[in-house]
């Protein structure tokens, strides 16, 4: 049987290294940090979009509520008088919105009124104006 010399069995520390160097870890951390910062920037955009959508939904619901109220009134009610345009609801709390409506008599045909309701958010940053129209007959 042959014997292997002891010197050839030794491995040097350089041949048996495992793990990462400090530079590799730092580069990985920088890449990870850039990705997290990009996601944080998107998060701000998503929050703004959600706030805008919420205000748009609330404004539309408020406009629909005003339309339903006006449609339930008699044809000759004071709130449907075209001479008082633009109409404003009582200041009982429409929240952060300005609500107004105009009435056009005999439009589009005789004995009909066209009602245009406008709901404008007081916060112009996140909200857009909503216009809803309807026609009622005598």
Phi and psi restraints in degrees (value plus and minus 20) as a CYANA .aco file:
   2 UNK   PHI    -106.6   -66.6
   2 UNK   PSI     125.2   165.2
   3 UNK   PHI    -124.0   -84.0
   3 UNK   PSI     121.6   161.6
   4 UNK   PHI    -115.7   -75.7
   4 UNK   PSI     108.8   148.8
   5 UNK   PHI     -81.1   -41.1
   5 UNK   PSI     125.2   165.2
   6 UNK   PHI     -79.2   -39.2
   6 UNK   PSI     -56.5   -16.5
   7 UNK   PHI     -86.3   -46.3
   7 UNK   PSI     -51.8   -11.8
   8 UNK   PHI    -100.0   -60.0
   8 UNK   PSI     -36.7     3.3
   9 UNK   PHI    -103.0   -63.0
   9 UNK   PSI     -41.3    -1.3
  10 UNK   PHI     -91.0   -51.0
  10 UNK   PSI     119.0   159.0
  11 UNK   PHI    -129.6   -89.6
  11 UNK   PSI     125.0   165.0
  12 UNK   PHI    -105.3   -65.3
  12 UNK   PSI     138.9   178.9
  13 UNK   PHI     -82.6   -42.6
  13 UNK   PSI     -51.2   -11.2
  14 UNK   PHI     -88.8   -48.8
  14 UNK   PSI     -53.2   -13.2
  15 UNK   PHI     -96.7   -56.7
  15 UNK   PSI     -41.0    -1.0
  16 UNK   PHI    -136.1   -96.1
  16 UNK   PSI       7.3    47.3
  17 UNK   PHI    -101.6   -61.6
  17 UNK   PSI     120.9   160.9
  18 UNK   PHI    -155.4  -115.4
  18 UNK   PSI     141.6   181.6
  19 UNK   PHI      84.4   124.4
  19 UNK   PSI    -189.8  -149.8
  20 UNK   PHI    -134.7   -94.7
  20 UNK   PSI     131.5   171.5
  21 UNK   PHI    -103.9   -63.9
  21 UNK   PSI     146.3   186.3
  22 UNK   PHI     -83.3   -43.3
  22 UNK   PSI     -57.2   -17.2
  23 UNK   PHI     -83.8   -43.8
  23 UNK   PSI     -62.9   -22.9
  24 UNK   PHI     -82.3   -42.3
  24 UNK   PSI     -60.4   -20.4
  25 UNK   PHI     -86.2   -46.2
  25 UNK   PSI     -61.6   -21.6
  26 UNK   PHI     -85.1   -45.1
  26 UNK   PSI     -60.5   -20.5
  27 UNK   PHI     -84.1   -44.1
  27 UNK   PSI     -62.3   -22.3
  28 UNK   PHI     -83.0   -43.0
  28 UNK   PSI     -59.1   -19.1
  29 UNK   PHI     -86.7   -46.7
  29 UNK   PSI     -57.8   -17.8
  30 UNK   PHI     -85.3   -45.3
  30 UNK   PSI     -64.9   -24.9
  31 UNK   PHI     -81.4   -41.4
  31 UNK   PSI     -63.7   -23.7
  32 UNK   PHI     -83.0   -43.0
  32 UNK   PSI     -63.1   -23.1
  33 UNK   PHI     -85.0   -45.0
  33 UNK   PSI     -60.0   -20.0
  34 UNK   PHI     -82.8   -42.8
  34 UNK   PSI     -61.2   -21.2
  35 UNK   PHI     -84.3   -44.3
  35 UNK   PSI     -62.6   -22.6
  36 UNK   PHI     -85.6   -45.6
  36 UNK   PSI     -61.3   -21.3
  37 UNK   PHI     -84.1   -44.1
  37 UNK   PSI     -56.4   -16.4
  38 UNK   PHI     -84.6   -44.6
  38 UNK   PSI     -62.3   -22.3
  39 UNK   PHI     -85.3   -45.3
  39 UNK   PSI     -56.5   -16.5
  40 UNK   PHI     -84.8   -44.8
  40 UNK   PSI     -59.0   -19.0
  41 UNK   PHI     -84.5   -44.5
  41 UNK   PSI     -59.6   -19.6
  42 UNK   PHI     -85.5   -45.5
  42 UNK   PSI     -55.6   -15.6
  43 UNK   PHI     -79.8   -39.8
  43 UNK   PSI     -61.5   -21.5
  44 UNK   PHI     -82.5   -42.5
  44 UNK   PSI     -62.3   -22.3
  45 UNK   PHI     -83.1   -43.1
  45 UNK   PSI     -63.1   -23.1
  46 UNK   PHI     -84.5   -44.5
  46 UNK   PSI     -59.4   -19.4
  47 UNK   PHI     -84.6   -44.6
  47 UNK   PSI     -62.9   -22.9
  48 UNK   PHI     -83.2   -43.2
  48 UNK   PSI     -60.4   -20.4
  49 UNK   PHI     -84.4   -44.4
  49 UNK   PSI     -60.0   -20.0
  50 UNK   PHI     -86.5   -46.5
  50 UNK   PSI     -59.7   -19.7
  51 UNK   PHI     -84.2   -44.2
  51 UNK   PSI     -61.7   -21.7
  52 UNK   PHI     -84.0   -44.0
  52 UNK   PSI     -63.2   -23.2
  53 UNK   PHI     -84.5   -44.5
  53 UNK   PSI     -58.5   -18.5
  54 UNK   PHI     -84.2   -44.2
  54 UNK   PSI     -64.8   -24.8
  55 UNK   PHI     -84.3   -44.3
  55 UNK   PSI     -58.6   -18.6
  56 UNK   PHI     -84.5   -44.5
  56 UNK   PSI     -61.9   -21.9
  57 UNK   PHI     -85.4   -45.4
  57 UNK   PSI     -64.6   -24.6
  58 UNK   PHI     -83.9   -43.9
  58 UNK   PSI     -61.6   -21.6
  59 UNK   PHI     -84.1   -44.1
  59 UNK   PSI     -60.5   -20.5
  60 UNK   PHI     -85.9   -45.9
  60 UNK   PSI     -62.8   -22.8
  61 UNK   PHI     -84.5   -44.5
  61 UNK   PSI     -60.3   -20.3
  62 UNK   PHI     -85.5   -45.5
  62 UNK   PSI     -62.5   -22.5
  63 UNK   PHI     -82.3   -42.3
  63 UNK   PSI     -61.4   -21.4
  64 UNK   PHI     -85.0   -45.0
  64 UNK   PSI     -57.1   -17.1
  65 UNK   PHI     -84.7   -44.7
  65 UNK   PSI     -62.6   -22.6
  66 UNK   PHI     -84.9   -44.9
  66 UNK   PSI     -63.0   -23.0
  67 UNK   PHI     -78.6   -38.6
  67 UNK   PSI     -65.8   -25.8
  68 UNK   PHI     -83.1   -43.1
  68 UNK   PSI     -59.1   -19.1
  69 UNK   PHI     -83.6   -43.6
  69 UNK   PSI     -66.0   -26.0
  70 UNK   PHI     -86.4   -46.4
  70 UNK   PSI     -54.5   -14.5
  71 UNK   PHI     -89.9   -49.9
  71 UNK   PSI     -43.4    -3.4
  72 UNK   PHI    -102.7   -62.7
  72 UNK   PSI     -30.4     9.6
  73 UNK   PHI    -100.5   -60.5
  73 UNK   PSI     136.4   176.4
  74 UNK   PHI     -82.8   -42.8
  74 UNK   PSI     135.6   175.6
  75 UNK   PHI     -78.6   -38.6
  75 UNK   PSI     -52.9   -12.9
  76 UNK   PHI    -121.7   -81.7
  76 UNK   PSI       3.5    43.5
  77 UNK   PHI     -86.6   -46.6
  77 UNK   PSI     132.5   172.5
  78 UNK   PHI     -82.0   -42.0
  78 UNK   PSI     -51.6   -11.6
  79 UNK   PHI     -92.0   -52.0
  79 UNK   PSI     -31.9     8.1
  80 UNK   PHI    -129.9   -89.9
  80 UNK   PSI      -2.0    38.0
  81 UNK   PHI    -103.5   -63.5
  81 UNK   PSI      99.0   139.0
  82 UNK   PHI     -85.0   -45.0
  82 UNK   PSI     -41.3    -1.3
  83 UNK   PHI     -90.4   -50.4
  83 UNK   PSI     -38.2     1.8
  84 UNK   PHI    -119.6   -79.6
  84 UNK   PSI      -1.5    38.5
  85 UNK   PHI     -85.1   -45.1
  85 UNK   PSI     127.0   167.0
  86 UNK   PHI     -99.7   -59.7
  86 UNK   PSI     124.3   164.3
  87 UNK   PHI    -105.7   -65.7
  87 UNK   PSI     129.9   169.9
  88 UNK   PHI    -148.9  -108.9
  88 UNK   PSI     121.0   161.0
  89 UNK   PHI     -94.0   -54.0
  89 UNK   PSI     144.4   184.4
  90 UNK   PHI     -80.3   -40.3
  90 UNK   PSI     130.1   170.1
  91 UNK   PHI     -98.4   -58.4
  91 UNK   PSI      38.0    78.0
  92 UNK   PHI    -116.9   -76.9
  92 UNK   PSI     -16.3    23.7
  93 UNK   PHI      93.0   133.0
  93 UNK   PSI      63.1   103.1
  94 UNK   PHI    -115.1   -75.1
  94 UNK   PSI      -2.9    37.1
  95 UNK   PHI      51.2    91.2
  95 UNK   PSI    -167.8  -127.8
  96 UNK   PHI    -103.3   -63.3
  96 UNK   PSI      18.7    58.7
  97 UNK   PHI    -151.9  -111.9
  97 UNK   PSI     128.2   168.2
  98 UNK   PHI    -124.7   -84.7
  98 UNK   PSI     101.1   141.1
  99 UNK   PHI    -133.4   -93.4
  99 UNK   PSI     113.3   153.3
 100 UNK   PHI    -168.7  -128.7
 100 UNK   PSI     140.4   180.4
 101 UNK   PHI    -168.3  -128.3
 101 UNK   PSI     132.5   172.5
 102 UNK   PHI    -141.2  -101.2
 102 UNK   PSI     130.2   170.2
 103 UNK   PHI    -144.1  -104.1
 103 UNK   PSI     110.8   150.8
 104 UNK   PHI    -133.7   -93.7
 104 UNK   PSI     103.4   143.4
 105 UNK   PHI    -104.7   -64.7
 105 UNK   PSI     128.5   168.5
 106 UNK   PHI      33.7    73.7
 106 UNK   PSI      20.4    60.4
 107 UNK   PHI    -150.3  -110.3
 107 UNK   PSI     109.7   149.7
 108 UNK   PHI    -103.5   -63.5
 108 UNK   PSI     -29.9    10.1
 109 UNK   PHI    -153.3  -113.3
 109 UNK   PSI     150.7   190.7
 110 UNK   PHI     -82.5   -42.5
 110 UNK   PSI     128.9   168.9
 111 UNK   PHI      42.4    82.4
 111 UNK   PSI      13.0    53.0
 112 UNK   PHI    -157.3  -117.3
 112 UNK   PSI     132.7   172.7
 113 UNK   PHI    -147.9  -107.9
 113 UNK   PSI     117.7   157.7
 114 UNK   PHI    -122.4   -82.4
 114 UNK   PSI     106.4   146.4
 115 UNK   PHI    -131.7   -91.7
 115 UNK   PSI     105.5   145.5
 116 UNK   PHI    -135.0   -95.0
 116 UNK   PSI      94.0   134.0
 117 UNK   PHI    -121.1   -81.1
 117 UNK   PSI     112.4   152.4
 118 UNK   PHI    -141.0  -101.0
 118 UNK   PSI     106.0   146.0
 119 UNK   PHI    -137.0   -97.0
 119 UNK   PSI      98.4   138.4
 120 UNK   PHI    -136.9   -96.9
 120 UNK   PSI     101.4   141.4
 121 UNK   PHI     -85.8   -45.8
 121 UNK   PSI     119.4   159.4
 122 UNK   PHI     -92.6   -52.6
 122 UNK   PSI     -43.4    -3.4
 123 UNK   PHI    -111.0   -71.0
 123 UNK   PSI      77.7   117.7
 124 UNK   PHI     -93.1   -53.1
 124 UNK   PSI     -32.9     7.1
 125 UNK   PHI     -89.8   -49.8
 125 UNK   PSI     -68.1   -28.1
 126 UNK   PHI    -123.4   -83.4
 126 UNK   PSI     -29.3    10.7
 127 UNK   PHI    -139.0   -99.0
 127 UNK   PSI     136.3   176.3
 128 UNK   PHI    -143.4  -103.4
 128 UNK   PSI     133.6   173.6
 129 UNK   PHI     -88.7   -48.7
 129 UNK   PSI     122.9   162.9
 130 UNK   PHI    -136.5   -96.5
 130 UNK   PSI     109.8   149.8
 131 UNK   PHI    -136.9   -96.9
 131 UNK   PSI     108.9   148.9
 132 UNK   PHI    -150.1  -110.1
 132 UNK   PSI     113.9   153.9
 133 UNK   PHI    -143.0  -103.0
 133 UNK   PSI     130.8   170.8
 134 UNK   PHI    -170.7  -130.7
 134 UNK   PSI     143.0   183.0
 135 UNK   PHI    -143.8  -103.8
 135 UNK   PSI     111.8   151.8
 136 UNK   PHI    -140.2  -100.2
 136 UNK   PSI     129.5   169.5
 137 UNK   PHI    -133.9   -93.9
 137 UNK   PSI     141.4   181.4
